[in-house]
Amino acid sequence: MGPADAFWHLSNFFGPALGLALVAPALAKLLWRRELRSVAWRSLAGWTFGVSAAVLLAGLVLTGRDGRMLTYAAMVLAAALALWWRGWARR
């Protein structure tokens, strides 16, 4: 595998985490404008991406394959917890 192939493999592996990190904080800031006014979108997105990427890696290690529905469900739950923790619990 060449460097270009490795890049595309990693991009496709972390793609769901990046997509969730772009959409979930934007929707959270849209739904809870007043409550999340003091929290930066970049901070929410960074935490969401980091937690989601960690869950994807853990799912790969535990199940031996990527793209399992259990891993994606765990990623969504972990992202929701990260948004809650960063947005509300740390005040």
KOLPAKOL-49179 format. One record per residue: residue in three letters; x, y, z of N, C-alpha, C, O in turn. Coordinates in Angstrom, 1 decimal, always signed. Example, Ala and Ser with C-alpha at 12.3 -4.5 7.8 and 13.67 -1.06 7.14 Angstrom:
residues 2
<resn = ALA&nc1 = +13.2&nc2 = -5.7&nc3 = +7.8&cac1 = +12.3&cac2 = -4.5&cac3 = +7.8&cc1 = +13.2&cc2 = -3.3&cc3 = +7.8&oc1 = +14.2&oc2 = -3.3&oc3 = +8.5>
<resn = SER&nc1 = +12.8&nc2 = -2.2&nc3 = +7.1&cac1 = +13.7&cac2 = -1.1&cac3 = +7.1&cc1 = +12.9&cc2 = +0.0&cc3 = +7.9&oc1 = +13.4&oc2 = +1.1&oc3 = +8.0>
END
This chain:
residues 91
<resn = MET&nc1 = +0.8&nc2 = -1.2&nc3 = +0.0&cac1 = +0.0&cac2 = +0.0&cac3 = +0.0&cc1 = +0.9&cc2 = +1.2&cc3 = +0.0&oc1 = +1.8&oc2 = +1.4&oc3 = +0.8>
<resn = GLY&nc1 = +0.6&nc2 = +2.1&nc3 = -0.9&cac1 = +1.3&cac2 = +3.4&cac3 = -1.0&cc1 = +0.8&cc2 = +4.4&cc3 = -0.1&oc1 = -0.2&oc2 = +4.2&oc3 = +0.6>
<resn = PRO&nc1 = +1.5&nc2 = +5.6&nc3 = +0.0&cac1 = +1.1&cac2 = +6.7&cac3 = +0.8&cc1 = -0.3&cc2 = +7.2&cc3 = +0.5&oc1 = -1.1&oc2 = +7.6&oc3 = +1.4>
<resn = ALA&nc1 = -0.6&nc2 = +7.3&nc3 = -0.8&cac1 = -2.0&cac2 = +7.8&cac3 = -1.2&cc1 = -3.1&cc2 = +6.8&cc3 = -0.7&oc1 = -4.1&oc2 = +7.2&oc3 = -0.2>
<resn = ASP&nc1 = -2.8&nc2 = +5.5&nc3 = -0.8&cac1 = -3.8&cac2 = +4.5&cac3 = -0.4&cc1 = -4.0&cc2 = +4.6&cc3 = +1.1&oc1 = -5.1&oc2 = +4.5&oc3 = +1.6>
<resn = ALA&nc1 = -2.9&nc2 = +4.8&nc3 = +1.9&cac1 = -2.9&cac2 = +4.9&cac3 = +3.3&cc1 = -3.7&cc2 = +6.1&cc3 = +3.7&oc1 = -4.5&oc2 = +6.1&oc3 = +4.7>
<resn = PHE&nc1 = -3.5&nc2 = +7.2&nc3 = +3.0&cac1 = -4.3&cac2 = +8.4&cac3 = +3.3&cc1 = -5.8&cc2 = +8.2&cc3 = +3.1&oc1 = -6.5&oc2 = +8.6&oc3 = +4.0>
<resn = TRP&nc1 = -6.1&nc2 = +7.6&nc3 = +2.0&cac1 = -7.6&cac2 = +7.4&cac3 = +1.7&cc1 = -8.2&cc2 = +6.4&cc3 = +2.7&oc1 = -9.3&oc2 = +6.5&oc3 = +3.1>
<resn = HIS&nc1 = -7.4&nc2 = +5.4&nc3 = +3.1&cac1 = -7.9&cac2 = +4.4&cac3 = +4.1&cc1 = -8.2&cc2 = +5.1&cc3 = +5.4&oc1 = -9.3&oc2 = +5.0&oc3 = +6.0>
<resn = LEU&nc1 = -7.3&nc2 = +6.0&nc3 = +5.9&cac1 = -7.5&cac2 = +6.7&cac3 = +7.1&cc1 = -8.6&cc2 = +7.7&cc3 = +7.0&oc1 = -9.3&oc2 = +7.9&oc3 = +8.0>
<resn = SER&nc1 = -8.6&nc2 = +8.4&nc3 = +5.9&cac1 = -9.7&cac2 = +9.4&cac3 = +5.7&cc1 = -11.1&cc2 = +8.7&cc3 = +5.7&oc1 = -12.0&oc2 = +9.3&oc3 = +6.3>
<resn = ASN&nc1 = -11.2&nc2 = +7.6&nc3 = +5.1&cac1 = -12.5&cac2 = +6.9&cac3 = +5.1&cc1 = -12.8&cc2 = +6.3&cc3 = +6.5&oc1 = -14.0&oc2 = +6.1&oc3 = +6.9>
<resn = PHE&nc1 = -11.8&nc2 = +5.9&nc3 = +7.2&cac1 = -12.0&cac2 = +5.3&cac3 = +8.5&cc1 = -12.5&cc2 = +6.4&cc3 = +9.5&oc1 = -13.4&oc2 = +6.2&oc3 = +10.3>
<resn = PHE&nc1 = -11.9&nc2 = +7.6&nc3 = +9.5&cac1 = -12.2&cac2 = +8.7&cac3 = +10.4&cc1 = -13.3&cc2 = +9.6&cc3 = +9.8&oc1 = -13.7&oc2 = +10.6&oc3 = +10.5>
<resn = GLY&nc1 = -13.8&nc2 = +9.3&nc3 = +8.6&cac1 = -14.9&cac2 = +10.1&cac3 = +8.0&cc1 = -16.2&cc2 = +10.2&cc3 = +8.8&oc1 = -16.7&oc2 = +11.3&oc3 = +9.0>
<resn = PRO&nc1 = -16.7&nc2 = +9.1&nc3 = +9.4&cac1 = -17.9&cac2 = +9.2&cac3 = +10.2&cc1 = -17.7&cc2 = +10.1&cc3 = +11.4&oc1 = -18.6&oc2 = +10.8&oc3 = +11.8>
<resn = ALA&nc1 = -16.5&nc2 = +10.0&nc3 = +12.0&cac1 = -16.2&cac2 = +10.9&cac3 = +13.2&cc1 = -16.2&cc2 = +12.3&cc3 = +12.8&oc1 = -16.7&oc2 = +13.2&oc3 = +13.5>
<resn = LEU&nc1 = -15.6&nc2 = +12.6&nc3 = +11.7&cac1 = -15.5&cac2 = +14.0&cac3 = +11.2&cc1 = -16.9&cc2 = +14.5&cc3 = +10.8&oc1 = -17.3&oc2 = +15.6&oc3 = +11.2>
<resn = GLY&nc1 = -17.7&nc2 = +13.7&nc3 = +10.2&cac1 = -19.1&cac2 = +14.1&cac3 = +9.8&cc1 = -19.9&cc2 = +14.4&cc3 = +11.0&oc1 = -20.6&oc2 = +15.4&oc3 = +11.1>
<resn = LEU&nc1 = -19.8&nc2 = +13.5&nc3 = +12.0&cac1 = -20.6&cac2 = +13.7&cac3 = +13.3&cc1 = -20.0&cc2 = +15.0&cc3 = +14.0&oc1 = -20.8&oc2 = +15.7&oc3 = +14.6>
<resn = ALA&nc1 = -18.7&nc2 = +15.2&nc3 = +13.9&cac1 = -18.2&cac2 = +16.4&cac3 = +14.6&cc1 = -18.6&cc2 = +17.7&cc3 = +13.9&oc1 = -18.5&oc2 = +18.7&oc3 = +14.6>
<resn = LEU&nc1 = -18.9&nc2 = +17.6&nc3 = +12.7&cac1 = -19.3&cac2 = +18.9&cac3 = +12.0&cc1 = -20.8&cc2 = +19.1&cc3 = +12.2&oc1 = -21.2&oc2 = +20.3&oc3 = +12.3>
<resn = VAL&nc1 = -21.6&nc2 = +18.1&nc3 = +12.2&cac1 = -23.1&cac2 = +18.2&cac3 = +12.3&cc1 = -23.6&cc2 = +18.4&cc3 = +13.7&oc1 = -24.4&oc2 = +19.3&oc3 = +14.0>
<resn = ALA&nc1 = -23.2&nc2 = +17.5&nc3 = +14.6&cac1 = -23.8&cac2 = +17.5&cac3 = +15.9&cc1 = -23.6&cc2 = +18.8&cc3 = +16.7&oc1 = -24.6&oc2 = +19.3&oc3 = +17.3>
<resn = PRO&nc1 = -22.4&nc2 = +19.4&nc3 = +16.8&cac1 = -22.3&cac2 = +20.7&cac3 = +17.5&cc1 = -23.1&cc2 = +21.8&cc3 = +16.8&oc1 = -23.6&oc2 = +22.7&oc3 = +17.5>
<resn = ALA&nc1 = -23.2&nc2 = +21.8&nc3 = +15.5&cac1 = -24.0&cac2 = +22.8&cac3 = +14.8&cc1 = -25.4&cc2 = +22.7&cc3 = +15.2&oc1 = -26.1&oc2 = +23.7&oc3 = +15.5>
<resn = LEU&nc1 = -25.9&nc2 = +21.5&nc3 = +15.2&cac1 = -27.3&cac2 = +21.3&cac3 = +15.6&cc1 = -27.6&cc2 = +21.6&cc3 = +17.1&oc1 = -28.6&oc2 = +22.2&oc3 = +17.5>
<resn = ALA&nc1 = -26.6&nc2 = +21.3&nc3 = +17.9&cac1 = -26.7&cac2 = +21.6&cac3 = +19.4&cc1 = -26.7&cc2 = +23.1&cc3 = +19.6&oc1 = -27.5&oc2 = +23.6&oc3 = +20.4>
<resn = LYS&nc1 = -25.9&nc2 = +23.8&nc3 = +18.9&cac1 = -25.8&cac2 = +25.3&cac3 = +19.0&cc1 = -27.1&cc2 = +25.9&cc3 = +18.5&oc1 = -27.5&oc2 = +27.0&oc3 = +18.9>
<resn = LEU&nc1 = -27.7&nc2 = +25.3&nc3 = +17.5&cac1 = -28.9&cac2 = +25.8&cac3 = +16.9&cc1 = -30.1&cc2 = +25.6&cc3 = +17.8&oc1 = -30.9&oc2 = +26.5&oc3 = +18.0>
<resn = LEU&nc1 = -30.2&nc2 = +24.4&nc3 = +18.4&cac1 = -31.3&cac2 = +24.1&cac3 = +19.3&cc1 = -31.2&cc2 = +24.8&cc3 = +20.7&oc1 = -32.2&oc2 = +25.2&oc3 = +21.2>
<resn = TRP&nc1 = -30.0&nc2 = +24.9&nc3 = +21.2&cac1 = -29.8&cac2 = +25.5&cac3 = +22.5&cc1 = -28.9&cc2 = +26.7&cc3 = +22.4&oc1 = -27.8&oc2 = +26.8&oc3 = +22.9>
<resn = ARG&nc1 = -29.5&nc2 = +27.7&nc3 = +21.7&cac1 = -28.7&cac2 = +29.0&cac3 = +21.5&cc1 = -28.3&cc2 = +29.7&cc3 = +22.7&oc1 = -27.1&oc2 = +30.0&oc3 = +22.9>
<resn = ARG&nc1 = -29.2&nc2 = +29.9&nc3 = +23.6&cac1 = -28.9&cac2 = +30.7&cac3 = +24.8&cc1 = -27.9&cc2 = +29.9&cc3 = +25.7&oc1 = -27.0&oc2 = +30.5&oc3 = +26.3>
<resn = GLU&nc1 = -28.2&nc2 = +28.6&nc3 = +25.9&cac1 = -27.4&cac2 = +27.8&cac3 = +26.8&cc1 = -26.0&cc2 = +27.6&cc3 = +26.4&oc1 = -25.1&oc2 = +27.6&oc3 = +27.2>
<resn = LEU&nc1 = -25.8&nc2 = +27.5&nc3 = +25.1&cac1 = -24.5&cac2 = +27.3&cac3 = +24.5&cc1 = -23.8&cc2 = +28.5&cc3 = +23.9&oc1 = -22.8&oc2 = +28.4&oc3 = +23.2>
<resn = ARG&nc1 = -24.3&nc2 = +29.7&nc3 = +24.2&cac1 = -23.8&cac2 = +30.9&cac3 = +23.7&cc1 = -22.3&cc2 = +31.1&cc3 = +24.0&oc1 = -21.5&oc2 = +31.6&oc3 = +23.2>
<resn = SER&nc1 = -22.0&nc2 = +30.7&nc3 = +25.3&cac1 = -20.6&cac2 = +31.0&cac3 = +25.7&cc1 = -19.6&cc2 = +29.9&cc3 = +25.3&oc1 = -18.4&oc2 = +30.0&oc3 = +25.6>
<resn = VAL&nc1 = -20.1&nc2 = +28.8&nc3 = +24.7&cac1 = -19.2&cac2 = +27.7&cac3 = +24.3&cc1 = -18.9&cc2 = +27.8&cc3 = +22.9&oc1 = -19.8&oc2 = +27.9&oc3 = +22.0>
<resn = ALA&nc1 = -17.6&nc2 = +27.8&nc3 = +22.5&cac1 = -17.2&cac2 = +27.9&cac3 = +21.1&cc1 = -17.6&cc2 = +26.6&cc3 = +20.3&oc1 = -17.5&oc2 = +25.5&oc3 = +20.8>
<resn = TRP&nc1 = -18.0&nc2 = +26.8&nc3 = +19.1&cac1 = -18.4&cac2 = +25.7&cac3 = +18.2&cc1 = -17.1&cc2 = +24.8&cc3 = +18.0&oc1 = -17.2&oc2 = +23.6&oc3 = +17.9>
<resn = ARG&nc1 = -16.0&nc2 = +25.4&nc3 = +17.8&cac1 = -14.8&cac2 = +24.7&cac3 = +17.6&cc1 = -14.4&cc2 = +23.8&cc3 = +18.7&oc1 = -13.9&oc2 = +22.6&oc3 = +18.5>
<resn = SER&nc1 = -14.7&nc2 = +24.2&nc3 = +19.9&cac1 = -14.4&cac2 = +23.4&cac3 = +21.1&cc1 = -15.4&cc2 = +22.2&cc3 = +21.1&oc1 = -14.9&oc2 = +21.1&oc3 = +21.4>
<resn = LEU&nc1 = -16.6&nc2 = +22.4&nc3 = +20.8&cac1 = -17.6&cac2 = +21.3&cac3 = +20.8&cc1 = -17.2&cc2 = +20.3&cc3 = +19.7&oc1 = -17.3&oc2 = +19.1&oc3 = +19.9>
<resn = ALA&nc1 = -16.9&nc2 = +20.8&nc3 = +18.5&cac1 = -16.5&cac2 = +20.0&cac3 = +17.4&cc1 = -15.2&cc2 = +19.2&cc3 = +17.7&oc1 = -15.1&oc2 = +18.0&oc3 = +17.4>
<resn = GLY&nc1 = -14.3&nc2 = +19.8&nc3 = +18.3&cac1 = -13.0&cac2 = +19.1&cac3 = +18.7&cc1 = -13.2&cc2 = +18.0&cc3 = +19.7&oc1 = -12.7&oc2 = +16.9&oc3 = +19.5>
<resn = TRP&nc1 = -14.0&nc2 = +18.3&nc3 = +20.7&cac1 = -14.3&cac2 = +17.2&cac3 = +21.7&cc1 = -15.1&cc2 = +16.1&cc3 = +21.0&oc1 = -14.9&oc2 = +14.9&oc3 = +21.2>
<resn = THR&nc1 = -16.1&nc2 = +16.4&nc3 = +20.2&cac1 = -16.9&cac2 = +15.4&cac3 = +19.5&cc1 = -16.0&cc2 = +14.6&cc3 = +18.6&oc1 = -16.2&oc2 = +13.3&oc3 = +18.6>
<resn = PHE&nc1 = -15.1&nc2 = +15.2&nc3 = +17.8&cac1 = -14.3&cac2 = +14.4&cac3 = +16.9&cc1 = -13.3&cc2 = +13.5&cc3 = +17.7&oc1 = -13.2&oc2 = +12.3&oc3 = +17.4>
<resn = GLY&nc1 = -12.7&nc2 = +14.0&nc3 = +18.8&cac1 = -11.8&cac2 = +13.2&cac3 = +19.5&cc1 = -12.4&cc2 = +12.0&cc3 = +20.2&oc1 = -11.9&oc2 = +10.9&oc3 = +20.1>
<resn = VAL&nc1 = -13.6&nc2 = +12.2&nc3 = +20.8&cac1 = -14.3&cac2 = +11.1&cac3 = +21.4&cc1 = -14.8&cc2 = +10.1&cc3 = +20.3&oc1 = -14.7&oc2 = +8.9&oc3 = +20.5>
<resn = SER&nc1 = -15.3&nc2 = +10.6&nc3 = +19.2&cac1 = -15.8&cac2 = +9.7&cac3 = +18.2&cc1 = -14.7&cc2 = +8.9&cc3 = +17.5&oc1 = -14.8&oc2 = +7.7&oc3 = +17.3>
<resn = ALA&nc1 = -13.5&nc2 = +9.5&nc3 = +17.3&cac1 = -12.4&cac2 = +8.8&cac3 = +16.8&cc1 = -11.9&cc2 = +7.7&cc3 = +17.7&oc1 = -11.5&oc2 = +6.6&oc3 = +17.3>
<resn = ALA&nc1 = -11.9&nc2 = +8.0&nc3 = +19.0&cac1 = -11.5&cac2 = +7.1&cac3 = +20.0&cc1 = -12.4&cc2 = +5.9&cc3 = +20.0&oc1 = -12.0&oc2 = +4.7&oc3 = +20.2>
<resn = VAL&nc1 = -13.7&nc2 = +6.1&nc3 = +19.9&cac1 = -14.7&cac2 = +5.0&cac3 = +19.9&cc1 = -14.5&cc2 = +4.2&cc3 = +18.6&oc1 = -14.6&oc2 = +3.0&oc3 = +18.7>
<resn = LEU&nc1 = -14.3&nc2 = +4.8&nc3 = +17.5&cac1 = -14.0&cac2 = +4.1&cac3 = +16.3&cc1 = -12.8&cc2 = +3.2&cc3 = +16.4&oc1 = -12.8&oc2 = +2.0&oc3 = +16.0>
<resn = LEU&nc1 = -11.7&nc2 = +3.7&nc3 = +17.0&cac1 = -10.5&cac2 = +2.9&cac3 = +17.2&cc1 = -10.8&cc2 = +1.7&cc3 = +18.2&oc1 = -10.3&oc2 = +0.6&oc3 = +17.9>
<resn = ALA&nc1 = -11.5&nc2 = +2.0&nc3 = +19.2&cac1 = -11.9&cac2 = +0.9&cac3 = +20.2&cc1 = -12.7&cc2 = -0.1&cc3 = +19.6&oc1 = -12.6&oc2 = -1.3&oc3 = +19.8>
<resn = GLY&nc1 = -13.7&nc2 = +0.3&nc3 = +18.7&cac1 = -14.5&cac2 = -0.7&cac3 = +18.0&cc1 = -13.7&cc2 = -1.5&cc3 = +17.1&oc1 = -14.0&oc2 = -2.7&oc3 = +17.0>
<resn = LEU&nc1 = -12.7&nc2 = -1.0&nc3 = +16.4&cac1 = -11.9&cac2 = -1.7&cac3 = +15.5&cc1 = -11.1&cc2 = -2.7&cc3 = +16.3&oc1 = -10.9&oc2 = -3.9&oc3 = +15.9>
<resn = VAL&nc1 = -10.5&nc2 = -2.3&nc3 = +17.4&cac1 = -9.7&cac2 = -3.2&cac3 = +18.2&cc1 = -10.6&cc2 = -4.4&cc3 = +18.8&oc1 = -10.2&oc2 = -5.5&oc3 = +18.8>
<resn = LEU&nc1 = -11.7&nc2 = -4.0&nc3 = +19.4&cac1 = -12.6&cac2 = -5.0&cac3 = +20.1&cc1 = -13.3&cc2 = -6.0&cc3 = +19.1&oc1 = -13.4&oc2 = -7.2&oc3 = +19.4>
<resn = THR&nc1 = -13.7&nc2 = -5.5&nc3 = +18.0&cac1 = -14.5&cac2 = -6.4&cac3 = +17.1&cc1 = -13.6&cc2 = -6.9&cc3 = +15.9&oc1 = -14.0&oc2 = -7.9&oc3 = +15.3>
<resn = GLY&nc1 = -12.5&nc2 = -6.3&nc3 = +15.7&cac1 = -11.6&cac2 = -6.8&cac3 = +14.6&cc1 = -12.0&cc2 = -6.2&cc3 = +13.2&oc1 = -11.2&oc2 = -6.5&oc3 = +12.3>
<resn = ARG&nc1 = -13.1&nc2 = -5.5&nc3 = +13.1&cac1 = -13.5&cac2 = -4.9&cac3 = +11.8&cc1 = -14.0&cc2 = -3.5&cc3 = +12.1&oc1 = -14.5&oc2 = -3.2&oc3 = +13.2>
<resn = ASP&nc1 = -13.9&nc2 = -2.7&nc3 = +11.1&cac1 = -14.5&cac2 = -1.4&cac3 = +11.2&cc1 = -15.9&cc2 = -1.4&cc3 = +10.5&oc1 = -16.2&oc2 = -2.3&oc3 = +9.7>
<resn = GLY&nc1 = -16.7&nc2 = -0.4&nc3 = +10.8&cac1 = -18.0&cac2 = -0.3&cac3 = +10.2&cc1 = -19.1&cc2 = -1.1&cc3 = +10.8&oc1 = -20.1&oc2 = -1.3&oc3 = +10.2>
<resn = ARG&nc1 = -18.9&nc2 = -1.6&nc3 = +12.0&cac1 = -20.0&cac2 = -2.3&cac3 = +12.7&cc1 = -21.0&cc2 = -1.3&cc3 = +13.2&oc1 = -20.7&oc2 = -0.2&oc3 = +13.7>
<resn = MET&nc1 = -22.3&nc2 = -1.7&nc3 = +13.2&cac1 = -23.4&cac2 = -0.9&cac3 = +13.7&cc1 = -23.2&cc2 = -0.6&cc3 = +15.2&oc1 = -23.6&oc2 = +0.5&oc3 = +15.6>
<resn = LEU&nc1 = -22.7&nc2 = -1.6&nc3 = +15.9&cac1 = -22.5&cac2 = -1.4&cac3 = +17.3&cc1 = -21.5&cc2 = -0.3&cc3 = +17.6&oc1 = -21.7&oc2 = +0.5&oc3 = +18.5>
<resn = THR&nc1 = -20.5&nc2 = -0.2&nc3 = +16.8&cac1 = -19.5&cac2 = +0.8&cac3 = +16.9&cc1 = -20.1&cc2 = +2.2&cc3 = +16.6&oc1 = -19.8&oc2 = +3.2&oc3 = +17.3>
<resn = TYR&nc1 = -20.9&nc2 = +2.3&nc3 = +15.6&cac1 = -21.5&cac2 = +3.5&cac3 = +15.2&cc1 = -22.5&cc2 = +4.0&cc3 = +16.3&oc1 = -22.6&oc2 = +5.2&oc3 = +16.6>
<resn = ALA&nc1 = -23.2&nc2 = +3.1&nc3 = +16.8&cac1 = -24.2&cac2 = +3.4&cac3 = +17.9&cc1 = -23.4&cc2 = +3.9&cc3 = +19.1&oc1 = -23.8&oc2 = +4.9&oc3 = +19.8>
<resn = ALA&nc1 = -22.3&nc2 = +3.3&nc3 = +19.5&cac1 = -21.5&cac2 = +3.7&cac3 = +20.6&cc1 = -20.8&cc2 = +5.1&cc3 = +20.3&oc1 = -20.7&oc2 = +5.9&oc3 = +21.2>
<resn = MET&nc1 = -20.5&nc2 = +5.3&nc3 = +19.0&cac1 = -19.9&cac2 = +6.6&cac3 = +18.6&cc1 = -20.9&cc2 = +7.7&cc3 = +18.8&oc1 = -20.6&oc2 = +8.8&oc3 = +19.3>
<resn = VAL&nc1 = -22.2&nc2 = +7.5&nc3 = +18.4&cac1 = -23.2&cac2 = +8.5&cac3 = +18.6&cc1 = -23.5&cc2 = +8.8&cc3 = +20.1&oc1 = -23.6&oc2 = +10.0&oc3 = +20.5>
<resn = LEU&nc1 = -23.5&nc2 = +7.8&nc3 = +20.9&cac1 = -23.7&cac2 = +8.0&cac3 = +22.3&cc1 = -22.6&cc2 = +8.7&cc3 = +23.0&oc1 = -22.8&oc2 = +9.6&oc3 = +23.8>
<resn = ALA&nc1 = -21.4&nc2 = +8.3&nc3 = +22.6&cac1 = -20.2&cac2 = +9.0&cac3 = +23.1&cc1 = -20.1&cc2 = +10.5&cc3 = +22.7&oc1 = -19.7&oc2 = +11.3&oc3 = +23.5>
<resn = ALA&nc1 = -20.5&nc2 = +10.7&nc3 = +21.5&cac1 = -20.5&cac2 = +12.1&cac3 = +21.0&cc1 = -21.6&cc2 = +12.9&cc3 = +21.8&oc1 = -21.3&oc2 = +14.1&oc3 = +22.1>
<resn = ALA&nc1 = -22.7&nc2 = +12.4&nc3 = +22.0&cac1 = -23.7&cac2 = +13.1&cac3 = +22.8&cc1 = -23.2&cc2 = +13.3&cc3 = +24.2&oc1 = -23.5&oc2 = +14.4&oc3 = +24.7>
<resn = LEU&nc1 = -22.6&nc2 = +12.4&nc3 = +24.8&cac1 = -22.0&cac2 = +12.6&cac3 = +26.2&cc1 = -20.9&cc2 = +13.7&cc3 = +26.1&oc1 = -20.8&oc2 = +14.5&oc3 = +27.1>
<resn = ALA&nc1 = -20.1&nc2 = +13.7&nc3 = +25.1&cac1 = -19.1&cac2 = +14.7&cac3 = +25.0&cc1 = -19.7&cc2 = +16.1&cc3 = +24.8&oc1 = -19.2&oc2 = +17.1&oc3 = +25.4>
<resn = LEU&nc1 = -20.7&nc2 = +16.2&nc3 = +24.0&cac1 = -21.4&cac2 = +17.5&cac3 = +23.8&cc1 = -22.0&cc2 = +18.0&cc3 = +25.2&oc1 = -21.9&oc2 = +19.1&oc3 = +25.5>
<resn = TRP&nc1 = -22.6&nc2 = +17.0&nc3 = +25.8&cac1 = -23.3&cac2 = +17.4&cac3 = +27.1&cc1 = -22.2&cc2 = +17.8&cc3 = +28.1&oc1 = -22.4&oc2 = +18.8&oc3 = +28.8>
<resn = TRP&nc1 = -21.1&nc2 = +17.1&nc3 = +28.2&cac1 = -20.1&cac2 = +17.4&cac3 = +29.2&cc1 = -19.4&cc2 = +18.7&cc3 = +28.9&oc1 = -19.2&oc2 = +19.5&oc3 = +29.8>
<resn = ARG&nc1 = -19.1&nc2 = +19.0&nc3 = +27.6&cac1 = -18.4&cac2 = +20.2&cac3 = +27.3&cc1 = -19.4&cc2 = +21.4&cc3 = +27.3&oc1 = -19.0&oc2 = +22.5&oc3 = +27.6>
<resn = GLY&nc1 = -20.6&nc2 = +21.2&nc3 = +26.9&cac1 = -21.6&cac2 = +22.3&cac3 = +26.8&cc1 = -22.2&cc2 = +22.7&cc3 = +28.2&oc1 = -22.4&oc2 = +23.8&oc3 = +28.4>
<resn = TRP&nc1 = -22.5&nc2 = +21.7&nc3 = +29.0&cac1 = -23.3&cac2 = +22.0&cac3 = +30.2&cc1 = -22.6&cc2 = +21.6&cc3 = +31.5&oc1 = -22.6&oc2 = +22.4&oc3 = +32.4>
<resn = ALA&nc1 = -22.0&nc2 = +20.5&nc3 = +31.6&cac1 = -21.4&cac2 = +20.0&cac3 = +32.8&cc1 = -20.2&cc2 = +20.7&cc3 = +33.3&oc1 = -19.9&oc2 = +20.7&oc3 = +34.5>
<resn = ARG&nc1 = -19.4&nc2 = +21.3&nc3 = +32.4&cac1 = -18.2&cac2 = +22.0&cac3 = +32.8&cc1 = -18.4&cc2 = +23.4&cc3 = +33.3&oc1 = -17.4&oc2 = +24.1&oc3 = +33.6>
<resn = ARG&nc1 = -19.6&nc2 = +23.9&nc3 = +33.5&cac1 = -19.8&cac2 = +25.3&cac3 = +33.9&cc1 = -19.7&cc2 = +25.4&cc3 = +35.4&oc1 = -19.8&oc2 = +26.5&oc3 = +35.9>
END
